């Protein structure tokens, strides 16, 4: 949390105004990222294709510029 605050140029206690702890912060980040994934609506699509799309979306969302 201290490293995050430093990266944001904020007070080390500032994140705690928004989340109760590190686990809550990580859950929130995971939710935000996963909300960006495409949802495969084709139930007939092979599982391999659905996994490929999920992996592609995960990579796109987690890549740093």
TAWOUR-V922983 format. One record per pair of residues at least 4 apart in sequence whose C-alpha atoms are under 6 Angstrom apart, sorted by the first residue. I is the first residue (numbers start at 1). J is the second residue. Records with the same first field share a line. If there is no record, write none. Layout:
I: J, J
//
This chain:
2: 12
5: 9, 10, 12
6: 10
16: 20
30: 34
31: 35
37: 57
59: 63
//
